[in-house]
Amino acid sequence: MSYLDYSVERVPTGWRKVLYLNWPLVFLVTAVSCIGFLMLYSVSGGDIDRWAMPQMERFVAGMAIMFGLAFVPIWFWRSIAVVAYVICVLLLVGVEVMGHVGMGAQRWLVLGPIRIQPSELTKIAFVMTLAAYYDWLPIEKVSRPLWVLIPVLLILTPTALVLMQPDLGTSIMLIAGGGIVMFAAGVSLWYFGAVIAIVVGLITAVMESRGTDWQLLHEYQFKRIDTFLDPGSDPLGAGYNIMQAQIALGSGGWSGRGFMQGTQSRLNFLPEKHTDFIFTSLAEEFGFVGAGTLLMLYVLILGFCLHSALTNRDRFASLMTIGIAGTFFLYFSINMATVMGMLPAKGSPLPLVSYGGTSLMILLMGFGILQSAHVHRPR
């Protein structure tokens, strides 16, 4: 036994949990969040009270929640997974019945002073449920059709409710996040091949449905597809956002224009500069170096999450960690791909950087549950 092992064994149980935290992950999350504070200060023109200070306050509260959740035993998350899933589904139903409408979509519930977006909570709850399901299911049954159908229904139920809001982007993230857990659990690749074939067929059907009585998407969603394919077709309308974002990305060059020197954001050419398009503000001010540094930090966070999952001998904890890490990957990859014109615009925030309360708090809660899996793993 090494001196460190001996020292850890001598520490009281509560403090031992502190030592077992995934501290590199804590530092990386803090570093990315600090970049977010700087960018929110910059795009507000030096007004710290506008966006940066509220975001810092939420971050402090979120970190406190993260540490609190990290010390909760892993068996607790396994035991409440199904209950959390059912509550999230009921909240999504509540959105349909009495949800708050904003920006053309009905996605929020207002419960007194609290305003929540149930679809964000669902991203974590259904990952926990799928992990609990595959922890319970014997390995030899993972790819049998009946036992594959159950998690598919668990994924499609909240997805259908979110799609009704309408929120196509979150619906896709739910399906992709569920697919990541199923893949990690060992479901046969033949099922994924079948899903890909179905998706190709659905895309064909969606495009063919435009202008018919059975049109499958709203017109604004088709407009996003048109803008994705040819932003220049409507440079002052639907293509304005992505064209201005690409101008900001390109003008940053190698090292950027400098902190608080981004013309696209300071002159208000860049839309949603503090939320969905904040990555382009960073790229304009700090160039390829700044954008690459942020991407490297994201990859390191993902790497530490996956290392924790792959070294965890508890199947539930491992699958849950992979699911949360996969959701985090979808967050930043979809946002970056969108603002660079590689995906149609869908209104996805940049994790830990974009201004916003719900997404930040839910993400830090997810990291807290992930830390719980790391702290309480078998040793």
matplotlib code that plots the C-alpha trace (Angstrom):
import matplotlib.pyplot as plt

x = [0.0, 1.4, 1.6, -1.3, -3.5, -2.7, -3.4, -6.7, -7.7, -7.0, -9.2, -12.9, -15.5, -16.9, -13.5, -12.4, -15.3, -13.8, -10.4, -12.2, -13.8, -12.7, -10.9, -9.5, -13.1, -14.0, -11.1, -11.9, -15.6, -14.5, -12.0, -14.6, -17.1, -14.6, -14.2, -18.0, -17.9, -15.2, -17.2, -20.4, -18.6, -17.2, -20.4, -22.2, -19.7, -18.1, -21.4, -20.8, -24.3, -26.0, -25.1, -21.8, -22.7, -26.0, -24.2, -21.5, -24.1, -25.9, -22.5, -21.7, -25.2, -24.8, -21.3, -22.7, -25.5, -22.9, -20.7, -23.9, -25.0, -21.5, -21.7, -25.1, -24.5, -24.8, -27.5, -29.8, -29.7, -30.3, -33.4, -35.0, -34.2, -37.7, -39.4, -37.4, -38.3, -42.0, -41.9, -40.2, -42.8, -45.6, -43.9, -43.7, -47.4, -47.9, -46.1, -48.6, -51.5, -50.4, -46.9, -45.5, -45.1, -42.0, -40.3, -43.0, -42.6, -44.3, -41.4, -41.5, -43.5, -44.0, -44.5, -44.8, -41.4, -39.8, -39.6, -38.3, -37.8, -38.7, -37.0, -33.6, -34.4, -35.5, -32.0, -30.6, -33.5, -33.9, -30.2, -30.4, -33.4, -31.8, -28.6, -30.8, -32.6, -29.4, -27.9, -31.0, -31.1, -28.9, -26.2, -27.4, -30.8, -29.5, -30.0, -33.2, -36.0, -38.4, -35.8, -34.7, -38.2, -38.6, -35.7, -36.9, -40.3, -38.6, -36.8, -39.7, -42.2, -40.5, -39.2, -42.7, -43.8, -40.8, -41.5, -45.0, -43.7, -42.2, -38.5, -36.9, -33.4, -34.0, -35.9, -32.9, -30.6, -32.9, -32.8, -29.0, -28.4, -30.5, -28.7, -25.3, -26.4, -27.8, -24.6, -22.5, -24.8, -23.9, -27.0, -26.3, -25.1, -27.8, -30.4, -28.4, -28.1, -31.9, -32.4, -30.1, -32.1, -35.3, -33.8, -32.9, -36.4, -37.9, -35.7, -36.8, -40.5, -40.1, -38.6, -41.3, -44.0, -43.3, -46.2, -48.6, -51.6, -49.5, -46.5, -44.4, -42.5, -43.5, -42.6, -40.0, -38.2, -38.1, -36.8, -33.9, -33.1, -33.2, -30.9, -28.5, -28.3, -27.9, -27.5, -27.0, -30.4, -31.9, -29.0, -31.2, -33.8, -33.5, -29.8, -28.8, -27.8, -25.5, -23.9, -23.0, -21.7, -19.5, -18.2, -17.3, -15.6, -13.6, -12.6, -10.9, -8.1, -5.3, -5.2, -8.3, -9.1, -8.5, -10.6, -13.7, -12.6, -15.0, -16.8, -19.6, -20.7, -20.0, -21.9, -24.7, -24.4, -24.1, -27.5, -27.9, -24.3, -24.7, -26.5, -26.5, -23.8, -21.4, -18.8, -18.5, -17.9, -15.1, -13.6, -13.7, -11.9, -9.4, -9.2, -8.4, -6.2, -9.1, -11.6, -9.2, -8.4, -12.1, -12.6, -9.5, -11.0, -14.3, -12.5, -10.5, -13.8, -15.2, -12.0, -12.1, -15.7, -15.1, -12.1, -14.2, -16.9, -14.4, -12.7, -15.9, -16.8, -20.4, -22.5, -25.2, -22.6, -20.6, -23.5, -24.9, -21.6, -21.3, -24.9, -24.2, -20.9, -22.6, -25.2, -22.5, -20.8, -24.0, -24.4, -21.1, -20.7, -24.1, -23.7, -20.3, -21.4, -24.5, -22.7, -20.1, -22.9, -22.4, -25.9, -29.2, -29.8, -31.6, -31.1, -28.7, -26.6, -22.9, -22.5, -21.0, -20.4, -23.7, -25.9, -28.8, -30.0, -31.8, -29.1, -26.3, -27.9, -29.1, -25.6, -23.9, -26.5, -25.5, -21.9, -22.8, -24.5, -21.5, -19.2, -21.3, -20.6, -16.9, -16.7, -18.7, -17.3, -16.0, -12.4]
y = [0.0, 3.4, 6.4, 8.0, 4.9, 4.8, 8.5, 8.2, 5.2, 7.3, 10.2, 10.1, 8.9, 12.4, 13.9, 10.7, 11.4, 14.9, 13.3, 10.8, 13.6, 13.8, 17.1, 17.5, 17.5, 20.2, 22.4, 22.0, 22.8, 25.9, 26.9, 26.7, 28.6, 31.4, 31.7, 32.1, 34.9, 36.8, 36.5, 37.6, 40.6, 41.3, 41.0, 43.2, 46.0, 45.9, 45.8, 43.1, 43.3, 42.6, 38.9, 38.1, 38.6, 36.7, 33.9, 33.8, 33.7, 30.8, 29.0, 29.3, 27.9, 25.2, 24.2, 23.9, 21.6, 19.6, 19.0, 18.1, 15.6, 14.1, 12.9, 11.1, 7.3, 5.9, 3.4, 6.4, 7.4, 3.9, 3.6, 6.9, 6.7, 5.4, 7.9, 10.8, 9.6, 9.4, 12.9, 14.4, 12.8, 14.3, 17.7, 17.4, 16.6, 19.7, 21.8, 20.8, 21.6, 24.9, 25.6, 29.1, 30.2, 32.0, 32.6, 30.6, 27.5, 26.1, 24.7, 26.1, 25.6, 28.5, 27.2, 30.3, 32.1, 29.1, 28.8, 25.4, 23.7, 20.0, 18.9, 19.8, 17.7, 14.8, 14.6, 13.5, 11.5, 9.2, 8.5, 7.4, 5.2, 3.5, 2.9, 1.3, -0.8, -2.2, -2.7, -4.9, -6.7, -9.8, -9.3, -12.2, -10.4, -7.0, -7.5, -9.6, -7.8, -7.6, -6.2, -3.7, -2.5, -1.4, 1.2, 2.4, 3.2, 4.8, 7.1, 7.8, 8.7, 12.0, 12.6, 12.7, 15.1, 17.4, 17.3, 18.6, 21.8, 22.0, 21.4, 19.4, 20.0, 18.6, 15.7, 14.7, 15.1, 12.8, 10.1, 10.5, 10.4, 7.3, 5.7, 6.3, 4.5, 1.6, 1.3, 1.4, -1.3, -3.7, -3.6, -5.2, -2.9, -4.3, -2.3, 0.9, 0.1, -0.3, 3.1, 4.8, 3.4, 4.6, 8.1, 8.3, 7.3, 9.9, 12.6, 11.8, 11.7, 15.1, 16.8, 15.3, 16.5, 20.2, 22.1, 19.1, 18.5, 16.1, 18.4, 16.9, 20.0, 23.5, 26.1, 27.8, 24.4, 24.0, 27.6, 26.5, 23.7, 26.2, 28.5, 25.7, 24.7, 28.2, 31.0, 33.5, 33.0, 35.3, 37.3, 39.8, 37.4, 33.7, 33.6, 36.6, 34.9, 32.3, 34.7, 37.1, 34.2, 33.1, 36.7, 36.8, 33.4, 34.3, 37.8, 36.4, 34.9, 33.1, 35.1, 37.3, 41.0, 41.1, 41.1, 43.3, 44.3, 42.1, 44.4, 41.9, 41.6, 45.2, 46.7, 44.2, 42.5, 39.2, 37.8, 36.1, 37.0, 36.1, 32.7, 30.5, 32.4, 33.2, 30.8, 33.1, 36.1, 34.2, 33.1, 36.7, 38.1, 35.3, 33.7, 30.1, 29.9, 30.8, 28.6, 25.7, 26.1, 26.0, 22.9, 21.3, 22.0, 20.4, 17.3, 17.0, 17.2, 14.4, 12.4, 12.5, 11.5, 8.5, 7.5, 7.5, 5.4, 2.9, 2.3, 2.0, -1.6, -0.7, -1.2, 1.3, 4.0, 3.3, 3.5, 6.6, 8.4, 7.5, 8.8, 12.1, 12.5, 11.8, 14.4, 17.0, 16.0, 16.6, 20.0, 21.5, 19.7, 20.6, 24.3, 24.6, 22.8, 25.0, 28.3, 27.2, 26.3, 22.5, 21.9, 23.7, 26.3, 24.8, 27.1, 25.0, 26.8, 26.4, 24.5, 26.4, 29.4, 30.6, 32.8, 30.9, 29.5, 26.2, 24.6, 25.6, 24.3, 21.1, 20.5, 21.0, 18.7, 16.1, 16.5, 16.2, 12.8, 11.8, 12.7, 10.6, 7.6, 8.4, 8.9, 5.8, 3.4, 0.0, 0.2]
z = [0.0, -1.0, 1.3, -0.6, -0.3, 3.4, 3.9, 2.1, 4.2, 7.4, 6.2, 7.6, 5.1, 4.3, 3.5, 1.7, -0.8, -1.4, -2.3, -4.6, -6.7, -10.3, -9.7, -13.2, -14.4, -11.8, -12.9, -16.6, -16.1, -14.2, -16.9, -19.6, -17.5, -16.9, -20.7, -20.8, -18.2, -20.2, -23.4, -21.8, -20.4, -23.8, -25.9, -23.4, -24.1, -20.7, -18.7, -16.1, -14.6, -17.9, -18.5, -16.9, -13.2, -13.4, -15.1, -12.4, -9.7, -11.4, -11.8, -8.1, -7.2, -9.9, -8.5, -5.0, -6.4, -8.3, -5.2, -3.2, -5.8, -6.0, -2.4, -2.9, -3.1, -6.6, -5.5, -4.9, -8.5, -9.6, -7.3, -8.5, -12.2, -13.2, -10.9, -12.4, -15.9, -15.1, -13.5, -16.6, -18.9, -16.8, -16.9, -20.7, -20.8, -18.5, -21.1, -23.7, -21.3, -19.7, -21.0, -21.5, -25.1, -26.1, -29.5, -31.3, -29.2, -26.1, -24.1, -20.5, -17.4, -15.0, -11.4, -9.3, -9.3, -11.0, -14.8, -16.0, -19.4, -18.8, -22.0, -20.4, -17.3, -19.5, -21.2, -17.8, -16.4, -19.4, -19.6, -15.9, -16.8, -19.7, -17.6, -14.9, -17.4, -18.9, -15.5, -14.7, -18.0, -18.4, -21.1, -23.3, -23.7, -24.7, -28.5, -28.4, -30.2, -27.3, -25.0, -27.6, -28.1, -24.4, -24.4, -27.9, -26.4, -23.4, -25.9, -28.2, -25.5, -24.4, -27.9, -29.3, -26.5, -27.2, -30.9, -30.3, -28.6, -31.3, -30.6, -33.4, -32.2, -28.6, -30.1, -32.2, -29.2, -27.1, -29.8, -30.3, -26.5, -26.1, -29.0, -27.3, -24.2, -26.2, -28.2, -25.0, -23.6, -26.4, -28.7, -32.0, -34.8, -37.1, -35.2, -35.7, -39.4, -39.6, -37.8, -40.3, -43.2, -41.6, -41.0, -44.7, -45.6, -43.3, -44.6, -48.1, -47.0, -45.2, -48.3, -50.5, -48.1, -48.5, -49.9, -49.6, -47.3, -45.3, -44.7, -41.9, -40.7, -40.0, -42.7, -40.4, -40.1, -43.9, -44.0, -41.8, -44.2, -47.1, -45.2, -44.4, -48.1, -49.4, -46.8, -49.6, -51.0, -48.4, -46.9, -45.2, -44.0, -43.0, -44.1, -42.2, -38.9, -40.4, -42.9, -40.1, -38.0, -40.8, -41.3, -37.6, -37.8, -40.8, -39.6, -36.5, -38.5, -36.6, -33.3, -33.5, -33.3, -29.5, -26.4, -26.7, -30.3, -32.3, -34.7, -35.5, -31.9, -30.8, -33.8, -33.2, -36.6, -34.9, -33.7, -30.3, -29.6, -25.9, -26.4, -29.5, -31.5, -28.7, -30.2, -33.2, -30.9, -29.3, -32.7, -33.9, -30.8, -30.2, -33.6, -34.4, -31.3, -29.0, -30.7, -30.8, -27.1, -26.2, -28.3, -26.7, -23.2, -24.3, -25.6, -22.3, -20.3, -22.6, -22.2, -18.4, -18.4, -20.7, -18.7, -15.5, -17.3, -18.8, -15.4, -13.4, -12.7, -11.8, -15.0, -14.1, -13.2, -16.3, -18.7, -17.0, -17.2, -20.9, -21.5, -19.7, -21.5, -24.8, -24.1, -23.3, -26.6, -28.5, -26.9, -28.0, -31.3, -32.5, -31.5, -33.2, -36.3, -36.5, -36.3, -38.8, -41.3, -41.1, -39.7, -40.0, -37.2, -34.3, -31.3, -29.2, -26.5, -26.2, -22.9, -19.9, -22.2, -23.5, -21.3, -19.8, -16.5, -17.2, -19.5, -17.2, -14.0, -15.7, -17.1, -13.7, -12.2, -14.8, -13.9, -10.2, -10.9, -13.0, -10.1, -7.8, -10.1, -10.0, -6.2, -5.3, -7.9, -6.6, -5.5]

ax = plt.figure().add_subplot(projection="3d")
ax.plot(x, y, z, "-o")
ax.set_aspect("equal")
plt.show()
